[in-house]
Amino acid sequence: MSRSLKTVIVNGSLSRPSRTRVLLDALHARLGQELPLQAQVIDLLDLQPHLGAALSKNDLPPATLQAIEAIEQADFLIVGAPVFRASLPGLLKHLFDLIDLDALQGTPVLLAATGGSPRHALILDHQLRPLFGFFSALTLPIGVYSTPEDIQDGQVHSESLRQRIELTVQLSAPVLRGALQQLAQAQAQAQAEAQPPVPEAADLALAGQPA
């Protein structure tokens, strides 16, 4: 299977360095061992200067607009958010407010989050999953949540988080392989339809050419 999944990783943290980015990088690295991924990382912090004041795509400069379009055109999204005041960052929500309503239909989305304690883990199901459900995206049934104890010194520290990442990859990979196969088939069909038809022998005979 020569095609790669066009993957966009959205880091919803407004900090650098970022525990959320460490978690997303770990997921990307492990998934990349199972599937061919063509990945682009979008850090919300880089979009912040222009994104917050934009009421529509027309208000965005080219670099920020390109980030929006990359999300809309992705084959697969990995989205991570830190928990602020028991919720996802408002600027991350605003980013998806500017996404076209129909752009993410059927797009697989892997959810991740980081927070100060285990009690915030339900953000995955109570806030992030409904957001992508609104877009009719295909949110993968398992997500990853981590605490400060799980990620230290810019690395995955706890064995429990490593195991969670491994389980996430094992459950997500079959779904993503199916999506990759569908994309490859659609690409092959489009290429076949774009080629001119081969003349049948009867058509050649009528045209006075050897069959």
C-alpha positions as CSV (number, residue, x, y, z in Angstrom):
1,M,0.0,0.0,0.0
2,S,2.0,3.0,-1.3
3,R,-0.3,5.8,-0.1
4,S,0.3,7.5,3.2
5,L,-2.3,8.9,5.6
6,K,-2.2,12.7,5.4
7,T,-2.0,13.3,9.2
8,V,-2.4,16.6,11.0
9,I,-1.5,16.8,14.6
10,V,-3.1,19.7,16.5
11,N,-1.4,20.7,19.7
12,G,-3.9,22.8,21.7
13,S,-1.4,24.0,24.2
14,L,-0.4,27.7,24.6
15,S,2.9,26.8,26.3
16,R,6.3,25.8,25.0
17,P,7.7,23.4,26.0
18,S,4.4,21.6,26.3
19,R,3.4,18.3,28.0
20,T,0.6,18.0,25.5
21,R,3.1,18.2,22.6
22,V,5.2,15.4,24.3
23,L,2.1,13.2,24.4
24,L,1.2,13.9,20.8
25,D,4.7,13.3,19.6
26,A,4.7,9.9,21.5
27,L,1.4,8.9,19.9
28,H,2.7,10.0,16.4
29,A,5.9,8.1,16.8
30,R,4.2,4.9,17.9
31,L,1.5,5.0,15.2
32,G,4.2,5.7,12.6
33,Q,5.6,2.3,13.4
34,E,2.3,0.7,12.4
35,L,1.1,2.9,9.5
36,P,2.6,5.2,6.8
37,L,1.9,8.7,8.1
38,Q,2.6,12.0,6.3
39,A,2.4,14.3,9.3
40,Q,2.1,18.0,9.9
41,V,2.1,19.5,13.4
42,I,0.1,22.6,14.1
43,D,0.9,24.3,17.4
44,L,-1.9,26.6,18.6
45,L,0.7,28.9,20.1
46,D,2.0,29.7,16.6
47,L,-1.5,30.7,15.4
48,Q,-2.4,32.7,18.5
49,P,-1.3,36.2,17.3
50,H,-3.9,36.3,14.5
51,L,-6.4,33.6,15.3
52,G,-8.1,35.2,18.4
53,A,-9.2,38.3,16.5
54,A,-10.6,36.5,13.5
55,L,-14.3,36.2,13.1
56,S,-14.1,34.3,9.7
57,K,-11.5,32.8,7.4
58,N,-11.4,36.1,5.6
59,D,-9.7,37.7,8.6
60,L,-6.8,35.2,8.6
61,P,-3.3,35.8,7.2
62,P,-2.0,33.2,4.7
63,A,0.0,31.1,7.2
64,T,-3.0,30.7,9.6
65,L,-5.4,30.0,6.7
66,Q,-3.0,27.3,5.5
67,A,-3.3,25.6,9.0
68,I,-7.1,25.7,8.8
69,E,-7.0,24.2,5.3
70,A,-4.6,21.5,6.4
71,I,-7.0,20.4,9.1
72,E,-9.9,20.4,6.6
73,Q,-8.0,18.3,4.1
74,A,-6.5,15.8,6.5
75,D,-7.1,12.1,6.2
76,F,-6.5,11.7,9.9
77,L,-6.4,14.1,12.9
78,I,-4.6,13.7,16.2
79,V,-5.9,16.4,18.5
80,G,-4.5,17.1,22.0
81,A,-5.6,19.7,24.6
82,P,-4.5,20.8,28.0
83,V,-7.2,21.2,30.6
84,F,-7.8,24.8,31.7
85,R,-10.4,25.4,34.4
86,A,-12.0,22.0,33.7
87,S,-12.3,22.8,30.0
88,L,-10.4,22.8,26.8
89,P,-8.6,26.1,25.8
90,G,-11.0,28.7,24.3
91,L,-8.6,29.4,21.5
92,L,-8.6,25.8,20.5
93,K,-12.4,25.8,20.3
94,H,-12.2,29.0,18.3
95,L,-9.9,27.3,15.8
96,F,-12.5,24.6,15.1
97,D,-15.2,27.3,15.0
98,L,-13.5,28.4,11.7
99,I,-13.4,24.9,10.2
100,D,-15.9,24.2,7.4
101,L,-19.0,22.3,8.7
102,D,-18.6,19.4,6.3
103,A,-14.8,19.2,6.0
104,L,-14.3,16.5,8.7
105,Q,-17.2,14.1,7.9
106,G,-15.9,10.6,8.4
107,T,-12.3,11.8,9.2
108,P,-10.7,9.6,11.9
109,V,-9.8,11.6,15.0
110,L,-7.6,10.4,17.9
111,L,-8.1,12.5,21.0
112,A,-5.6,13.2,23.7
113,A,-5.4,15.5,26.7
114,T,-3.2,16.5,29.6
115,G,-4.2,17.9,33.0
116,G,-3.1,18.5,36.5
117,S,-4.9,15.5,38.1
118,P,-6.7,12.3,37.0
119,R,-10.1,14.0,37.8
120,H,-10.0,15.9,34.5
121,A,-9.7,12.8,32.3
122,L,-13.4,12.9,31.4
123,I,-12.6,16.0,29.2
124,L,-12.0,13.5,26.4
125,D,-15.6,12.2,26.4
126,H,-17.5,15.2,27.8
127,Q,-16.0,18.0,25.6
128,L,-13.6,16.8,22.9
129,R,-15.7,13.9,21.6
130,P,-18.9,16.0,21.3
131,L,-17.0,18.7,19.4
132,F,-15.9,16.3,16.7
133,G,-19.3,14.5,16.8
134,F,-20.8,17.8,15.7
135,F,-18.6,17.6,12.6
136,S,-19.6,14.0,12.0
137,A,-16.0,13.0,12.4
138,L,-15.0,9.4,13.3
139,T,-13.6,9.8,16.8
140,L,-11.6,6.7,17.7
141,P,-13.2,4.9,20.7
142,I,-10.1,5.2,22.8
143,G,-8.2,8.3,23.8
144,V,-5.2,9.2,26.0
145,Y,-5.1,11.3,29.1
146,S,-1.9,12.1,31.1
147,T,-1.0,13.9,34.3
148,P,2.3,15.7,35.3
149,E,3.4,12.4,36.9
150,D,3.2,10.7,33.5
151,I,5.4,13.2,31.6
152,Q,8.5,14.6,33.1
153,D,11.6,16.3,31.7
154,G,10.0,16.3,28.2
155,Q,9.5,12.5,28.1
156,V,6.9,9.9,28.8
157,H,7.8,8.9,32.3
158,S,5.2,6.4,33.6
159,E,4.8,2.9,32.6
160,S,1.0,3.2,32.8
161,L,1.0,6.0,30.1
162,R,3.3,3.9,27.9
163,Q,0.8,1.0,28.2
164,R,-2.1,3.4,27.5
165,I,-0.4,4.6,24.3
166,E,0.3,1.0,23.2
167,L,-3.3,0.0,23.8
168,T,-4.5,3.1,21.9
169,V,-2.3,2.2,18.9
170,Q,-3.4,-1.4,18.8
171,L,-7.1,-0.5,18.9
172,S,-6.7,2.4,16.4
173,A,-4.5,0.8,13.8
174,P,-7.1,-1.5,12.3
175,V,-9.5,1.4,11.8
176,L,-6.8,3.5,10.2
177,R,-5.7,0.7,8.0
178,G,-9.3,0.5,6.8
179,A,-9.4,4.2,6.1
180,L,-6.0,4.0,4.3
181,Q,-7.3,1.2,2.1
182,Q,-10.5,3.1,1.2
183,L,-8.4,6.1,0.3
184,A,-6.0,4.0,-1.9
185,Q,-9.0,2.5,-3.7
186,A,-10.6,5.8,-4.3
187,Q,-7.3,7.2,-5.7
188,A,-6.9,4.2,-8.0
189,Q,-10.5,4.5,-9.2
190,A,-10.0,8.3,-9.9
191,Q,-6.8,7.6,-11.8
192,A,-8.6,4.9,-13.9
193,E,-11.5,7.2,-14.7
194,A,-9.1,9.9,-15.8
195,Q,-7.4,7.7,-18.4
196,P,-8.9,7.6,-21.9
197,P,-10.8,4.5,-22.8
198,V,-9.0,1.8,-24.7
199,P,-10.7,1.3,-28.1
200,E,-12.5,-2.1,-28.6
201,A,-11.6,-4.3,-31.5
202,A,-14.9,-3.7,-33.2
203,D,-14.4,0.1,-33.0
204,L,-10.9,-0.3,-34.6
205,A,-12.3,-2.4,-37.4
206,L,-15.0,0.1,-38.2
207,A,-12.3,2.8,-38.3
208,G,-10.3,0.7,-40.8
209,Q,-7.5,0.0,-38.4
210,P,-6.1,-3.4,-37.5
211,A,-7.5,-4.8,-34.2
